[in-house]
Every structure is written in C-alpha cells, then in structure tokens.
Amino acid sequence: MRLNGLELLAIAAVAALAAAMAILNAHVPVLTVPLAALLVFVLPGYAICAALFPSSADESGNGASMRGSDRVALTLGLSIAVCALCGLIISQFMPLSRSVWGVALAGITIVASLLAIWRLRPSGPRIPRVGLGAVLVFLIALAIGAAAITLDVVSAQQAKHPGFTQLWMVPGPRAGVVRIGVISHEHEARRYSLRLSVGGRRLKQWSLRLSPGQHWQVRHTVRAKPGTRLNAVLRSTQGVTSHRYRAVYLWMRPR
C-alpha cells in the first residue's frame, strides 16, 4: 500500500496539535495522554519512515520500499531514538520542558511529513533501496554515538563542578549545647576527622566516612564559659595523610 499525501498531512496536523497542547500546558487527559504517546512513540518515526520508504515492498518501482511489519518496527525504533537524541541535544542549550520537547518532536514530524509528500510526486527524487539490516546497523551506531556523547557531557559537567564538603555549627536548643553537621557533595566517598576544641584544648574528636550526598549530624554538650570561642576543624584524611579542609567557630552564649 502506497502512502498518500492526505495521510501524511493528517500526521503533521496531529503533531502540531500535540505541540500546541504542550505549549498551552493543557490538562485534558482524554487528549493529552494519547497525543503525548503518539508524539513520543509513533509520529516522528512514522514520518521519517514515510520520507525514506514511501512505498510498500509489493509495489514496483525504483524507489525505496519496505514491508508493513518492518515499517511498524522501524517506526517505533526511530521514534524512541529521535526522542532520546532531541532530549540530549536540547539539554545542552536550555532546560528541558514539556513545551520545548513537544515543539522539537512536532517540528521533526512535520518536516519529515513534508519531505515524504514531496517524494510521493511522480517527479519526486528517488532514494536507492535500503535493506532493513542496514537501517538497524545505522540505528545501533546512532545509539552508541548518543551514549558516547552522554558520557562525555557528564564527565565535562563533573570537571566543571568539582566536589565539596560543607561543615556547620550552630547553637543547640539550650545553653551549653551545640549542633554540628557535615554534608558531603564530593564525587566519591571520603574519610574525615572532625575536632572540637576550646582555646587549643580538644573537647571531642570524631572519625567520619561519608558517601556522596550523605549527611552526618551530632549534638554535643560543652562545658565552657559564656563568650568562649568554640572551634570545629574538619580534616580530610587519605591513607596516612590528612589536611585541613573546613573550619568554623561559634561563641558560647550565656546560660
């Protein structure tokens, strides 16, 4: 069965409607959910398939063609691949949102539909026949390339944003009590030594091991005169070596 221009125009119209609902942030479950599913899993791949293979395998002619079952499989695969690549590329330039993603997918669908309509003309350009195996190899290569780009982007983001650790100390619920906390934002687990002192005299020391995102907190009672400066020093330890990493102080309040 040969595709026709009216069918492809309908595909483009549905994609435009889905994009419009995304831009307007419409919440009509009866329409929103089916349109979103079509825009993600069907429309882009179907339009690209129509542009590449405008006729079925049982038709004669020199144009590219494919069987109906192959068209269904390729439609789903291309739609998912296009959706993933759109998200990856757009995220490098602006925050991803429902409207941005909808406009991008709809734009691809509309452009591919118009290209398919153009190819359906008797004088339209002919693309040499391409086997399904070659198309699948291309999709696998595309997926590997997308994975490589993703890993590169993640590595670059980590390099631009080095890890750090927060140390804080605040008065407790009553006089003589302090609350001390450590939060790790490092990229790997680290060991720390936390020392609490007054005037060079050690009051308490803790050994910590925090994973990325882990939070440690303690309440400690301090016997010191009001106005005394309380010091907390966090040292990062690696093997047998350590270095001063963070330091905070707090003046003891009257009882």
C-alpha positions as CSV (number, residue, x, y, z in Angstrom):
1,M,0.0,0.0,0.0
2,R,1.4,3.3,-1.1
3,L,1.2,6.2,1.4
4,N,-0.8,9.3,0.3
5,G,-0.3,13.0,0.9
6,L,-3.6,13.3,2.9
7,E,-2.5,10.7,5.4
8,L,0.9,12.5,5.9
9,L,-0.9,15.9,6.3
10,A,-3.0,14.3,9.0
11,I,0.2,13.1,10.7
12,A,1.6,16.6,10.6
13,A,-1.6,18.1,11.9
14,V,-1.8,15.7,14.9
15,A,1.9,16.5,15.7
16,A,1.1,20.2,15.5
17,L,-1.9,19.7,17.8
18,A,0.2,17.8,20.4
19,A,2.8,20.6,20.3
20,A,0.1,23.3,20.8
21,M,-1.3,21.5,23.8
22,A,2.2,21.2,25.3
23,I,2.8,24.9,24.8
24,L,-0.5,25.9,26.3
25,N,0.1,23.4,29.2
26,A,-3.4,22.0,28.6
27,H,-4.5,19.3,31.1
28,V,-7.2,17.3,29.2
29,P,-6.4,13.6,30.0
30,V,-8.6,12.3,27.2
31,L,-6.5,14.2,24.7
32,T,-3.2,14.9,26.4
33,V,-2.2,11.4,27.2
34,P,-2.9,9.8,23.7
35,L,-1.4,12.8,21.9
36,A,1.8,12.7,24.0
37,A,2.1,8.9,23.4
38,L,1.7,9.4,19.7
39,L,4.2,12.2,19.6
40,V,6.8,10.1,21.5
41,F,6.3,6.6,20.2
42,V,4.7,6.9,16.7
43,L,4.6,10.2,14.8
44,P,8.3,11.1,14.3
45,G,9.3,7.6,13.3
46,Y,6.3,7.1,11.0
47,A,7.0,10.4,9.2
48,I,10.7,9.6,8.8
49,C,9.8,6.1,7.5
50,A,7.5,7.7,5.0
51,A,10.2,10.0,3.8
52,L,12.7,7.2,3.5
53,F,10.3,4.4,2.2
54,P,7.3,6.0,0.5
55,S,6.1,2.7,-0.9
56,S,5.5,-0.9,0.3
57,A,7.6,-3.9,-0.7
58,D,4.9,-5.3,-3.1
59,E,4.9,-2.3,-5.3
60,S,7.1,-2.0,-8.4
61,G,9.3,1.0,-9.0
62,N,12.8,2.1,-8.3
63,G,12.0,4.0,-5.1
64,A,12.9,2.7,-1.6
65,S,10.3,0.4,-0.1
66,M,9.8,-1.9,2.8
67,R,7.3,-4.4,4.2
68,G,4.5,-3.3,6.5
69,S,5.8,-5.3,9.5
70,D,9.3,-3.7,9.1
71,R,7.7,-0.3,8.9
72,V,6.0,-0.8,12.2
73,A,9.2,-1.9,13.9
74,L,11.2,0.9,12.4
75,T,8.5,3.5,13.3
76,L,8.8,2.6,17.0
77,G,12.6,2.4,17.0
78,L,13.1,5.7,15.1
79,S,10.5,7.5,17.3
80,I,12.3,6.4,20.5
81,A,15.8,7.3,19.0
82,V,14.6,10.7,17.9
83,C,13.0,11.4,21.3
84,A,16.2,10.5,23.1
85,L,18.5,12.4,20.8
86,C,16.2,15.5,21.0
87,G,16.4,15.5,24.7
88,L,20.2,15.1,24.7
89,I,20.8,17.9,22.3
90,I,18.2,20.3,23.7
91,S,19.5,19.8,27.3
92,Q,22.9,21.2,26.2
93,F,21.4,24.6,25.3
94,M,18.3,25.1,27.5
95,P,16.4,23.4,30.3
96,L,14.1,20.6,29.1
97,S,10.4,21.2,29.5
98,R,7.2,19.7,28.1
99,S,6.7,22.5,25.6
100,V,10.2,22.5,24.3
101,W,10.3,18.8,23.8
102,G,6.8,18.9,22.2
103,V,7.8,21.6,19.7
104,A,11.0,19.7,18.8
105,L,9.3,16.4,18.1
106,A,6.4,18.1,16.3
107,G,8.9,20.0,14.1
108,I,10.8,16.9,13.1
109,T,7.5,15.1,12.3
110,I,6.2,18.0,10.2
111,V,9.4,18.4,8.3
112,A,9.7,14.6,7.6
113,S,6.0,14.5,6.5
114,L,6.5,17.4,4.0
115,L,9.6,15.6,2.7
116,A,7.6,12.4,2.3
117,I,4.8,14.3,0.4
118,W,7.4,15.8,-1.9
119,R,8.9,12.4,-2.6
120,L,5.5,11.0,-3.4
121,R,5.2,13.2,-6.5
122,P,5.8,11.4,-9.8
123,S,8.8,13.6,-10.4
124,G,10.0,13.4,-6.9
125,P,13.5,12.3,-6.1
126,R,14.2,8.6,-5.7
127,I,16.4,7.1,-3.0
128,P,18.1,3.8,-3.6
129,R,16.6,0.8,-1.9
130,V,17.9,0.3,1.6
131,G,17.7,-3.0,3.5
132,L,16.3,-3.2,7.0
133,G,19.6,-4.7,8.2
134,A,21.4,-1.6,7.1
135,V,18.9,0.6,8.8
136,L,19.2,-1.4,12.1
137,V,23.0,-1.1,11.9
138,F,22.7,2.6,11.5
139,L,20.3,2.9,14.5
140,I,22.8,0.9,16.6
141,A,25.6,3.1,15.6
142,L,23.4,6.1,16.4
143,A,22.6,4.8,19.9
144,I,26.3,4.1,20.6
145,G,27.2,7.7,19.5
146,A,24.5,9.1,21.7
147,A,25.8,7.1,24.7
148,A,29.3,8.3,24.0
149,I,28.1,11.9,23.8
150,T,26.2,11.5,27.1
151,L,29.2,10.1,28.9
152,D,31.3,13.0,27.5
153,V,28.8,15.6,28.7
154,V,28.5,14.0,32.2
155,S,32.3,13.9,32.5
156,A,32.6,17.5,31.4
157,Q,30.0,18.6,33.9
158,Q,31.8,16.8,36.7
159,A,35.1,18.5,35.7
160,K,33.4,21.9,35.7
161,H,31.8,21.4,39.1
162,P,34.3,19.8,41.5
163,G,33.0,18.2,44.7
164,F,33.0,19.9,48.1
165,T,32.0,19.2,51.7
166,Q,30.0,21.5,54.0
167,L,30.7,21.9,57.7
168,W,28.4,23.9,60.0
169,M,28.0,24.5,63.8
170,V,25.0,26.3,65.4
171,P,23.7,26.7,69.0
172,G,21.5,23.9,70.3
173,P,18.1,24.1,71.9
174,R,19.6,25.1,75.2
175,A,22.7,26.8,76.6
176,G,25.8,24.7,76.5
177,V,24.6,22.5,73.6
178,V,25.9,22.9,70.0
179,R,24.8,21.1,66.8
180,I,27.5,20.2,64.3
181,G,26.9,18.8,60.9
182,V,28.8,17.7,57.8
183,I,27.3,17.2,54.3
184,S,29.3,15.6,51.5
185,H,28.9,16.8,47.9
186,E,32.0,15.0,46.7
187,H,32.1,12.7,43.7
188,E,33.4,9.8,45.8
189,A,33.4,8.5,49.4
190,R,35.8,10.3,51.7
191,R,37.1,9.9,55.3
192,Y,37.3,12.9,57.7
193,S,38.5,13.7,61.1
194,L,36.4,16.3,63.0
195,R,37.9,18.0,66.0
196,L,36.0,20.2,68.5
197,S,38.2,22.4,70.7
198,V,38.3,25.5,73.0
199,G,41.4,27.6,73.3
200,G,43.6,24.8,71.8
201,R,42.2,22.2,74.2
202,R,40.5,19.3,72.5
203,L,37.0,18.6,73.7
204,K,35.9,15.8,71.3
205,Q,37.0,14.2,68.1
206,W,35.0,12.1,65.6
207,S,36.1,9.9,62.7
208,L,33.7,10.0,59.7
209,R,33.3,8.3,56.4
210,L,30.7,9.9,54.1
211,S,29.5,8.8,50.7
212,P,28.4,11.4,48.1
213,G,25.2,13.1,49.3
214,Q,25.5,11.7,52.9
215,H,24.7,13.9,55.9
216,W,26.2,13.5,59.4
217,Q,25.0,15.5,62.5
218,V,25.5,15.4,66.2
219,R,24.6,17.3,69.4
220,H,27.3,17.9,71.9
221,T,27.3,19.5,75.4
222,V,30.2,21.8,76.0
223,R,31.3,23.0,79.4
224,A,32.8,26.4,78.7
225,K,32.3,30.0,80.0
226,P,29.9,32.3,78.1
227,G,31.7,34.2,75.4
228,T,34.3,31.4,74.9
229,R,35.2,30.7,71.3
230,L,34.4,27.2,70.2
231,N,36.3,25.8,67.2
232,A,35.4,23.0,64.9
233,V,38.0,21.8,62.4
234,L,37.3,19.2,59.7
235,R,40.3,17.4,58.2
236,S,40.2,15.2,55.1
237,T,42.2,12.0,55.5
238,Q,43.6,9.9,52.7
239,G,45.6,7.0,53.9
240,V,48.1,8.2,56.4
241,T,48.0,11.8,55.3
242,S,45.4,14.5,56.1
243,H,44.9,18.2,55.5
244,R,42.7,20.9,57.0
245,Y,39.6,21.1,54.8
246,R,37.0,23.2,56.7
247,A,36.8,25.2,59.9
248,V,34.0,27.1,61.7
249,Y,33.7,28.7,65.1
250,L,31.0,29.7,67.5
251,W,30.9,32.0,70.5
252,M,29.3,30.3,73.5
253,R,26.1,32.1,74.7
254,P,25.2,32.8,78.4
255,R,23.3,30.1,80.2
